[in-house]
Each structure stands twice: as structure tokens, then as C-alpha cells.
Amino acid sequence: MFGIGMPELLIILVIILIIFGVGKLPEIGSALGKGIKNFKKSMNENNEITNQTTKKEDEKK
């Protein structure tokens, strides 16, 4: 994935720990998880709208 191996990920995690501290990590993880969940939800809603539009167009033909 993007040419990032385990050593690079560990270095990134250590830098994040230094910048934000241990206390903020759960908050950051929670916010990131909510963001991903909302993104997936919006993508599903977008697909549903597209499918409904396609069905209506097919019915008109």
C-alpha cells in the first residue's frame, strides 16, 4: 500500500504519539472512525439515489 512498510508505519505512529500525546489518541481514533462511517454512509446513499434514478429512466423507456 503506497510502498509503506512496517518500519515506516512505526515511525509515523511514534511521531503522532509525540505530537498529540497518549491522551488524545482515543479521541483522534474515534473521530477518524466516525468520519469513515459517515463517508461510507454517504456513498451508499449516493448509490441508492443513482439506482433509483436509473430505474425511473428505464421505466420511461
ABEGO torsion letter per residue (X at the ends): XGGBBAAAAAAAAAAAAAAAEAAAAAAAAAAAAAAAAAAAAAAAAAAAAAAAAAAAAAAAX
